[in-house]
Amino acid sequence: MKAATLQRALPVVAGMIADRTGIEVKTAAGACTDGKVIYLPALPLDLKEDDFVSAIGYIYHEAGHILDTDFSVPLGVGLERAIINSLEDIRIEKQRMIRSPGARRYLGRLVEILTQRGLEGRNDGFWPVPADDSVPAPAVFQAFLLYKLRHDVLGQEGIKPLVDTAEAAMARFPKAMRTRLEALMFEVEQCANTADVSELAHEIIRMIKEEQEKEQEREEQQQQQQQQQQQQQDNQSTDSSDDDDGQSGADSSAQDDSSTDDGGQSGAGDDDGGDSQDGAQQQSAEGGQGESGESADAGQPQDDAVSDQAGDAAGGSNMLKELLSMSDDDVMETLDDMLQNSLNQAANKAARSGRVVSAANVHPLRLPNKQADTSRIKGAINAIRVRTMAWLSSAAECDTQVVHAGKQLDYTRLHQARFGGPVFMRVEEGIDLNADISILVDRSGSMTSRIQLAAESALATLLAYDIPGINTQVAAFPVSGSVNGSADDDGVAVVKRWNESPRFLGGRVQSLTADGSTPMAEAILWATCDLLRRDEALRILLVVTDGDPDEVETTREVIDLARKSGVQVLGLGIGSDTKGLFGDKHAAVIGDIKELTGSMIKLIKQAMSQ
């Protein structure tokens, strides 16, 4: 673990999003969601920016689906599924941006990262669309739809380079279809729910079908015109050939008559004149054919105009037909799938490279809701409260001193000025009484003979600090639970929450029993992140334990990281010295409830004096 502090670490930010959205975020074997809970793999605390943004972006995106997507609306298959996927992603992300200000920043940065990955040729990002015909029509269509809407509707400027490539590639589709598509797809901004998105998708598909039929009719008309022109050209070529054969026969006959008529020179002259006239007539006819040919050519621009109306590319009906016939295999990978794969790869890489600690998951623990029996601990409760209040009162008072230099005059001492006496005041503020105290009870198997004393110590502390300005919470670990189908997860259970009364839930603390291993590092990390999400200036974590965690070194690292993040971590040893784990100043040990008062006052003074 290399993270300097936990203030902006993934568990803290993820917890803040969970607090605001009401959607649980838990650690599991891989990134996924079951429609109620968002699961993330175990990731290192010192995440690189790409992975951190991917994780937060994934949480916001999936929270949008959980809160705003109606999963009962069928996605359909092929083109319908592709369109609904894209439109629904845009709709739910826009809703998240409206309700959660941080969503716009994280999702916008996420799109920048995915765009850069694609431009670098990586397969885990948004890819640029080539303008040639190397990419199938369904892929071009989906990329254009998603990129254009992300840029124009969500305002994600980072994707602009990919929008340009997609727009260029869309020129392969008929112009009329492109125009109608852009008019329809932006109606996603008026969609109020998933059903509206589904209806809009159907409308887009109907439009594509209409344009495909129109385009096919245009292409058939164009083909018929080309066939007619070809037929006319073939007929003209045939007529010209026949005329040439007739003229050749007449010339041959004239030559034969000339050779047999020795005295027919005058006739020959007449024949020559006739030949000249016929030649002129033939030339005129040929010229007419040439003019007719030019007339046919003059009609060609009209055909080109028809082609332009049909679309910017030849075979537009085939492009639309290919689009309409796409299968689920042609549906583009969703953002959900892309981020899941990316986060799982980051988790696998971290697991191979070294130790990864993740915040414990919260599981339910069945304990009776009853008032506590305070007969054995009443003395400790009263003593801790009285001595703590006395010390806090004195510590909270302002200390005023008279000094020779300063910014605030003491007007009652101005007469001392002529004698060179001090006339300025310096006020040193006392300790802020507001504090959050989180009590974490170790209920592992090694605590079996000590769990009663641990529970009584936690309860006495809880009730002693039930005073204005101090908030308390009690949690216990380990608590087994199920996470996404796996029933062997060791997490924590919240026995008494921040906003619950300790007077009516104290009996739950007394009912704790011991069982299981000691995942103390994960439990302390969870409690620390929970404290960091609160607004109080003073945050205290009291761990009631025998000081025997599963991973000693990892636990020390988490404690050090928590303190650097502003959480005062204290260790109350139950029949065992915990100084080696928590440090001399931050640890105390008790063997009997009677020893709790002195130890607790020592620890609280140490924490509040920091």
C-alpha positions in Angstrom: 0.0 0.0 0.0 1.5 3.3 -1.1 -1.4 5.7 -0.8 -0.4 8.8 1.3 -3.9 9.2 2.8 -7.4 7.8 2.4 -9.2 11.1 2.0 -9.7 10.5 -1.8 -9.2 6.7 -1.8 -11.7 4.5 -3.7 -13.4 3.1 -0.5 -14.1 6.6 0.8 -15.4 8.0 -2.5 -17.4 4.9 -3.2 -18.9 5.0 0.2 -19.9 8.7 -0.3 -21.7 7.8 -3.5 -23.4 4.9 -1.7 -24.5 7.2 1.1 -26.0 9.7 -1.4 -27.6 7.2 -3.8 -28.6 4.5 -1.3 -27.0 1.9 -3.4 -24.6 -0.5 -1.6 -21.1 -1.0 -3.0 -19.4 -4.2 -1.9 -16.2 -6.0 -2.6 -16.5 -9.3 -4.5 -14.6 -11.6 -6.9 -15.3 -9.3 -9.9 -17.0 -6.2 -11.0 -20.7 -6.6 -11.7 -24.2 -5.7 -10.4 -27.3 -7.7 -9.5 -29.7 -4.8 -10.0 -29.5 -3.9 -6.4 -25.9 -3.9 -5.3 -22.7 -2.8 -7.1 -19.7 -5.1 -6.7 -16.1 -4.2 -7.2 -13.1 -6.5 -7.2 -10.4 -6.1 -4.5 -8.3 -3.2 -5.8 -5.2 -1.6 -4.3 -5.5 1.6 -2.3 -3.0 3.4 -4.5 -4.9 3.1 -7.7 -3.6 4.8 -10.9 -5.9 7.6 -12.1 -7.2 5.5 -15.0 -8.4 2.6 -12.7 -9.7 5.0 -10.0 -11.8 7.0 -12.5 -12.9 3.7 -14.1 -14.1 2.4 -10.8 -15.9 5.6 -9.8 -17.4 6.0 -13.3 -18.6 2.4 -13.1 -20.3 3.1 -9.8 -22.1 6.2 -11.1 -23.1 4.4 -14.3 -24.4 1.3 -12.6 -26.2 3.4 -9.9 -27.9 5.2 -12.8 -29.2 1.8 -14.1 -30.3 0.6 -10.7 -32.2 3.8 -9.9 -33.6 4.7 -13.3 -33.7 1.7 -15.6 -36.8 -0.4 -15.8 -35.4 -3.9 -16.2 -38.8 -5.3 -17.1 -38.7 -3.6 -20.5 -37.3 -6.1 -23.0 -34.1 -5.1 -24.8 -35.0 -7.1 -27.9 -32.4 -8.5 -30.2 -29.9 -7.2 -32.8 -30.5 -3.7 -33.9 -33.2 -3.0 -31.3 -30.9 -4.1 -28.5 -28.1 -2.0 -29.8 -30.2 1.2 -30.1 -31.8 0.7 -26.6 -28.4 0.1 -25.0 -27.0 3.3 -26.4 -30.0 5.5 -25.8 -30.6 4.2 -22.2 -26.9 4.8 -21.3 -27.3 8.4 -22.4 -30.6 8.8 -20.5 -29.5 7.4 -17.2 -26.1 9.2 -17.2 -27.8 12.5 -17.8 -30.1 11.8 -14.8 -27.0 11.0 -12.7 -25.4 14.2 -13.7 -28.4 16.2 -12.7 -28.8 14.5 -9.3 -25.1 13.9 -8.4 -22.8 16.8 -9.3 -19.7 14.6 -9.1 -21.0 12.3 -11.8 -20.5 14.8 -14.6 -16.8 15.3 -13.7 -16.0 11.6 -13.2 -18.0 10.4 -16.3 -16.5 13.1 -18.4 -13.0 12.2 -17.4 -13.8 8.5 -17.9 -14.8 9.2 -21.6 -11.6 11.1 -22.1 -9.6 8.1 -20.9 -11.5 5.6 -23.0 -11.2 7.8 -26.1 -7.4 8.1 -25.5 -7.1 4.3 -25.2 -9.0 3.9 -28.5 -6.8 6.4 -30.3 -3.7 4.5 -29.0 -5.0 1.3 -30.6 -6.0 -0.4 -27.3 -9.0 -2.7 -27.3 -10.3 -1.5 -23.9 -11.6 1.9 -25.0 -13.8 3.7 -27.5 -12.3 3.0 -31.0 -12.1 5.4 -33.9 -14.2 4.4 -37.0 -12.3 4.3 -40.3 -14.0 6.1 -43.2 -13.5 3.1 -45.6 -15.7 0.1 -45.9 -13.5 -2.1 -43.7 -16.0 -1.8 -40.8 -19.5 -3.4 -41.1 -22.5 -1.1 -41.2 -23.8 -2.1 -37.7 -20.5 -1.1 -36.1 -20.4 2.3 -37.9 -24.1 3.0 -37.0 -23.6 2.1 -33.3 -20.4 4.1 -32.9 -22.0 7.2 -34.5 -25.1 6.9 -32.3 -23.1 6.6 -29.1 -20.3 9.0 -29.7 -22.6 11.8 -31.2 -25.0 11.6 -28.3 -22.3 11.5 -25.6 -20.8 14.7 -27.2 -23.9 16.6 -28.0 -26.3 15.5 -25.2 -23.9 14.8 -22.2 -21.4 17.5 -23.2 -18.4 15.0 -23.0 -15.9 17.0 -25.1 -13.2 14.4 -24.8 -14.9 12.2 -27.3 -14.9 14.8 -30.1 -12.1 13.1 -32.1 -14.1 10.0 -32.4 -17.3 11.9 -33.3 -15.4 13.3 -36.3 -14.3 9.8 -37.5 -17.8 8.4 -37.0 -19.5 11.2 -38.9 -17.1 10.6 -41.9 -17.8 6.9 -41.9 -21.6 7.5 -41.8 -21.3 9.0 -45.3 -21.6 5.4 -46.5 -25.3 5.6 -45.5 -27.9 7.3 -47.6 -28.2 11.0 -46.9 -32.0 10.9 -46.2 -31.5 8.2 -43.6 -28.8 10.2 -41.9 -30.9 13.3 -41.7 -33.9 11.5 -40.3 -31.7 9.6 -37.8 -30.2 12.8 -36.3 -33.7 14.3 -36.0 -34.9 11.2 -34.1 -32.0 10.2 -31.9 -31.8 13.5 -30.0 -35.4 12.9 -28.8 -33.7 10.8 -26.1 -33.5 14.0 -24.1 -37.3 13.9 -23.8 -37.5 10.3 -22.7 -38.7 10.0 -19.1 -38.2 6.3 -18.7 -36.9 3.1 -20.2 -40.3 2.5 -22.0 -39.9 5.8 -23.8 -36.4 4.8 -24.9 -37.8 1.5 -26.2 -40.5 3.3 -28.2 -37.9 5.7 -29.6 -35.7 2.7 -30.7 -38.7 1.2 -32.5 -39.4 4.5 -34.2 -35.8 4.7 -35.4 -36.0 1.1 -36.7 -39.2 1.9 -38.6 -37.5 4.9 -40.2 -34.5 2.7 -41.3 -36.9 0.2 -42.8 -38.7 3.0 -44.7 -35.5 4.4 -46.0 -34.3 1.0 -47.0 -37.4 0.4 -49.1 -37.1 3.9 -50.7 -33.5 3.4 -51.4 -34.1 0.0 -53.0 -36.8 1.5 -55.2 -34.5 4.3 -56.3 -31.7 1.8 -57.1 -34.2 -0.4 -59.1 -35.3 2.7 -61.0 -31.8 3.7 -61.6 -30.9 0.2 -62.8 -33.9 0.2 -65.2 -32.8 3.5 -66.6 -29.3 2.2 -67.1 -30.7 -0.9 -68.8 -32.9 1.3 -71.1 -29.9 3.5 -72.0 -27.8 0.4 -72.7 -30.6 -1.0 -74.9 -30.9 2.2 -76.9 -27.1 2.3 -77.4 -27.2 -1.3 -78.6 -30.1 -0.6 -81.0 -28.3 2.5 -82.4 -25.1 0.4 -82.9 -27.2 -2.2 -84.8 -28.9 0.4 -87.1 -25.6 1.9 -87.9 -24.1 -1.4 -88.8 -27.1 -2.2 -91.2 -26.7 1.2 -93.0 -23.0 0.6 -93.5 -23.7 -2.9 -95.0 -26.4 -1.4 -97.5 -24.1 1.3 -98.6 -21.3 -1.1 -99.2 -23.6 -3.3 -101.4 -24.7 -0.3 -103.5 -21.1 0.8 -104.2 -20.2 -2.7 -105.3 -23.2 -2.8 -107.8 -22.2 0.6 -109.2 -18.7 -0.6 -109.8 -19.9 -3.7 -111.6 -22.2 -1.6 -113.9 -19.3 0.7 -114.7 -17.0 -2.1 -115.7 -19.5 -3.8 -118.1 -20.9 -0.6 -119.8 -18.0 0.6 -122.1 -19.9 3.6 -123.4 -21.7 4.7 -120.4 -19.4 7.5 -119.1 -22.2 9.9 -119.0 -24.2 7.4 -117.0 -21.2 6.9 -114.9 -21.1 10.6 -114.2 -24.7 10.5 -113.1 -23.9 7.5 -110.9 -21.1 9.5 -109.3 -23.4 12.4 -108.7 -25.9 10.0 -107.2 -23.2 8.5 -105.0 -22.2 11.9 -103.8 -25.7 12.7 -102.9 -26.2 9.4 -101.1 -22.9 10.0 -99.3 -24.2 13.4 -98.2 -27.4 11.8 -97.0 -25.5 9.1 -95.2 -23.3 11.7 -93.6 -26.4 13.6 -92.6 -27.9 10.5 -91.1 -24.7 9.8 -89.2 -24.7 13.3 -88.0 -28.3 12.8 -86.8 -27.3 9.7 -85.0 -24.5 11.7 -83.3 -26.9 14.3 -82.2 -29.2 11.6 -80.9 -26.3 10.2 -79.0 -25.5 13.6 -77.5 -29.2 13.9 -76.5 -28.9 10.6 -74.6 -25.7 11.8 -72.9 -27.5 15.1 -72.0 -29.9 13.0 -69.9 -27.1 11.6 -67.8 -26.9 14.4 -65.2 -30.6 13.7 -64.4 -29.6 10.2 -63.5 -26.7 11.5 -61.3 -29.2 13.7 -59.5 -31.4 10.7 -58.8 -28.3 8.9 -57.4 -27.5 11.9 -55.2 -31.0 11.8 -53.8 -30.5 8.1 -53.0 -27.5 8.7 -50.9 -23.8 9.6 -50.8 -22.7 6.0 -51.5 -23.6 3.4 -54.0 -25.5 0.4 -52.6 -27.2 2.3 -49.8 -30.0 -0.2 -49.6 -27.5 -2.9 -49.0 -26.0 -0.9 -46.1 -29.4 -0.5 -44.5 -30.3 -4.1 -45.2 -27.1 -5.2 -43.4 -28.0 -2.9 -40.5 -31.5 -4.2 -40.2 -30.4 -7.8 -40.2 -27.7 -7.5 -37.6 -27.6 -10.1 -34.8 -26.7 -10.0 -31.1 -23.1 -10.8 -32.1 -22.9 -7.5 -33.9 -24.1 -5.5 -30.8 -21.2 -3.3 -29.6 -19.7 -3.9 -26.2 -21.5 -1.7 -23.6 -19.8 0.6 -21.2 -20.7 -1.7 -18.4 -18.9 -4.7 -20.0 -15.9 -2.5 -20.9 -15.4 -1.2 -17.4 -16.0 -4.6 -15.8 -13.2 -6.1 -17.9 -10.9 -3.2 -17.2 -11.4 -3.3 -13.4 -11.1 -7.1 -13.2 -7.8 -6.9 -15.1 -6.5 -4.2 -12.7 -7.5 -6.4 -9.8 -5.8 -9.5 -11.2 -2.6 -7.5 -11.9 -2.6 -6.1 -8.3 -3.2 -9.5 -6.8 -0.1 -10.9 -8.7 2.1 -8.0 -7.8 1.6 -7.9 -4.1 -0.7 -7.6 -1.0 -4.1 -6.0 -1.6 -6.3 -5.0 1.3 -9.9 -4.0 0.8 -12.5 -2.5 3.2 -14.6 -5.2 4.8 -18.2 -5.7 3.6 -21.1 -5.0 6.0 -23.3 -8.0 6.9 -26.3 -8.4 9.2 -25.8 -9.9 12.6 -28.8 -11.1 14.5 -28.7 -9.7 18.0 -31.7 -8.9 20.3 -32.9 -5.4 20.6 -33.1 -4.8 24.3 -31.9 -2.4 27.0 -28.6 -3.1 28.6 -28.0 -4.5 32.0 -25.7 -1.8 33.4 -25.5 -3.0 37.0 -21.9 -4.3 36.7 -20.7 -1.3 34.7 -22.6 1.6 36.1 -19.6 2.8 38.2 -17.3 2.7 35.1 -19.9 4.6 33.0 -20.3 7.4 35.6 -16.6 7.7 36.3 -15.6 8.0 32.6 -18.3 10.5 31.9 -17.5 12.8 34.9 -13.8 12.7 34.4 -14.1 13.2 30.7 -16.5 16.1 31.0 -14.3 17.8 33.6 -11.2 17.5 31.4 -13.1 18.6 28.2 -14.5 21.6 30.0 -11.1 22.9 31.0 -9.6 22.0 27.7 -12.3 23.8 25.7 -11.9 27.1 27.6 -10.1 29.8 25.9 -6.8 30.9 27.4 -6.2 34.7 27.3 -2.7 36.1 27.7 -1.4 39.7 27.8 1.6 40.3 25.5 3.7 43.2 24.3 2.8 42.8 20.6 -0.2 41.7 18.8 -3.3 42.7 16.8 -6.0 43.0 19.5 -5.7 45.7 22.2 -6.7 45.1 25.8 -8.3 48.5 26.5 -8.3 47.8 30.3 -4.5 48.0 30.2 -3.9 51.0 28.1 -2.5 52.9 31.1 0.4 50.4 31.1 1.6 51.7 27.7 3.5 54.7 29.2 5.4 52.4 31.5 6.2 49.9 28.7 3.8 47.3 30.0 1.9 44.7 27.8 -1.3 46.1 26.3 -2.2 43.4 23.7 -4.3 40.3 24.1 -3.5 36.8 22.6 -6.3 34.3 22.8 -5.6 30.6 22.4 -8.7 28.6 21.6 -9.5 25.4 23.4 -10.3 22.0 22.0 -13.4 21.5 19.8 -15.8 19.3 21.8 -17.5 17.8 18.7 -16.2 14.3 18.0 -17.2 11.0 16.3 -16.1 7.9 18.2 -16.3 4.6 16.3 -15.9 1.5 18.5 -14.8 -1.7 16.7 -15.1 -4.9 18.8 -13.0 -7.9 17.9 -15.2 -11.1 18.2 -12.8 -13.5 16.7 -12.3 -17.0 18.1 -9.2 -16.0 20.2 -11.6 -13.6 22.1 -13.8 -16.4 23.4 -12.8 -16.1 27.0 -12.6 -12.3 26.8 -15.7 -11.4 24.8 -17.8 -10.5 27.8 -15.2 -8.0 29.1 -14.8 -6.6 25.6 -18.5 -6.2 25.2 -18.9 -4.6 28.6 -16.0 -2.2 27.9 -17.5 -1.2 24.6 -20.9 -0.7 26.2 -19.5 1.4 29.1 -17.7 3.6 26.6 -20.7 3.9 24.4 -23.0 5.0 27.4 -20.3 7.2 29.0 -20.0 9.3 25.8 -23.7 9.6 25.2 -23.3 13.4 25.7 -24.0 16.4 23.5 -21.3 17.0 20.9 -20.1 13.4 20.7 -21.5 10.8 18.3 -20.9 7.1 18.7 -21.1 3.9 16.6 -20.4 0.3 17.5 -19.4 -2.4 15.0 -18.1 -5.9 15.4 -15.9 -8.2 13.3 -15.7 -10.8 11.8 -19.2 -11.5 10.6 -19.7 -14.0 7.9 -22.1 -13.2 5.1 -22.9 -13.8 1.4 -21.5 -11.6 -1.4 -22.9 -12.1 -4.9 -23.5 -15.8 -4.3 -20.3 -16.5 -2.2 -21.2 -17.3 1.4 -17.6 -17.3 2.9 -17.0 -13.5 3.2 -15.7 -12.2 6.5 -16.9 -8.7 7.0 -18.3 -6.4 9.8 -21.7 -5.8 11.3 -23.0 -2.5 12.6 -24.3 -3.2 16.1 -25.3 0.4 16.9 -25.5 3.1 14.1 -24.5 6.8 14.5 -28.1 8.0 14.6 -29.4 5.3 17.0 -29.9 5.7 20.7 -27.3 3.7 22.8 -29.8 3.4 25.7 -32.1 1.1 23.7 -29.5 -0.8 21.8 -26.9 -1.4 24.5 -28.3 -4.9 25.0 -27.1 -5.8 21.5 -23.5 -5.0 22.4 -23.8 -7.2 25.5 -25.0 -10.1 23.4 -21.9 -10.4 21.2 -20.3 -13.8 21.0 -16.9 -14.9 19.6 -16.3 -16.8 16.4 -14.0 -16.9 13.3 -10.7 -15.5 12.2 -9.3 -11.9 12.8 -9.4 -9.8 9.6 -8.5 -6.7 11.6 -6.9 -4.8 8.7 -10.0 -5.0 6.6 -12.2 -4.0 9.5 -10.1 -1.0 10.5 -10.0 0.1 6.9 -13.8 0.0 6.7 -14.2 1.9 10.0 -11.7 4.5 8.9 -13.4 5.1 5.6 -16.7 5.3 7.4 -15.4 8.0 9.7 -13.8 10.0 6.8 -17.2 10.3 5.2 -18.5 12.2 8.2 -18.1 16.0 8.7 -16.8 16.1 12.3 -13.4 17.6 12.8 -12.3 15.0 15.4 -12.5 11.3 14.4 -11.6 8.6 16.8 -11.5 4.8 16.2 -11.3 2.6 19.3 -10.5 -1.0 18.6 -11.3 -3.4 21.4 -9.2 -6.5 20.8 -6.7 -8.9 22.1 -4.2 -7.6 19.5 -3.8 -10.8 17.4 -4.8 -10.0 13.8 -4.4 -12.4 10.8 -2.0 -10.1 9.0 0.1 -8.1 11.5 2.1 -6.1 9.1 -0.9 -5.2 6.9 -2.8 -4.1 10.0 0.1 -1.8 11.0 0.1 -0.3 7.5 -3.6 0.4 7.6 -3.4 1.9 11.1 -0.6 4.2 9.9 -2.6 5.2 6.8 -5.7 5.9 8.9 -3.7 8.2 11.2 -2.2 10.1 8.2 -5.7 10.6 7.0 -6.8 12.3 10.2 -8.3 9.4 12.2 -7.0 8.8 15.7 -6.7 5.0 16.0 -6.7 3.7 19.6 -6.2 0.1 20.9 -7.9 -1.1 24.0 -6.3 -4.5 24.9 -8.5 -7.0 26.6 -6.2 -9.1 28.8 -3.4 -8.5 26.2 -0.9 -5.8 25.6 -1.6 -4.1 22.2 1.2 -1.5 22.2 3.1 -3.5 19.6 0.3 -3.0 17.2 -1.1 0.5 18.1 2.0 2.2 19.7 2.7 3.1 23.3 0.7 6.4 23.3 -2.3 5.0 21.6 -2.7 1.7 23.5 -4.0 0.6 26.9 -4.7 -2.8 28.5 -7.3 -3.9 31.0 -8.0 -7.2 32.8 -11.2 -6.1 34.6 -14.0 -3.6 34.0 -12.8 -1.6 37.0 -9.6 -0.7 35.1 -11.6 0.8 32.2 -12.0 4.3 33.5 -8.3 5.2 33.8 -7.4 3.5 30.5 -10.2 5.1 28.6 -9.4 8.6 29.9 -5.8 8.2 29.0 -6.7 7.2 25.4 -9.3 9.9 24.9 -7.0 12.6 26.2 -4.3 11.3 23.8 -6.7 11.4 20.8 -8.2 14.8 21.6 -4.9 16.5 22.2 -3.6 15.7 18.8 
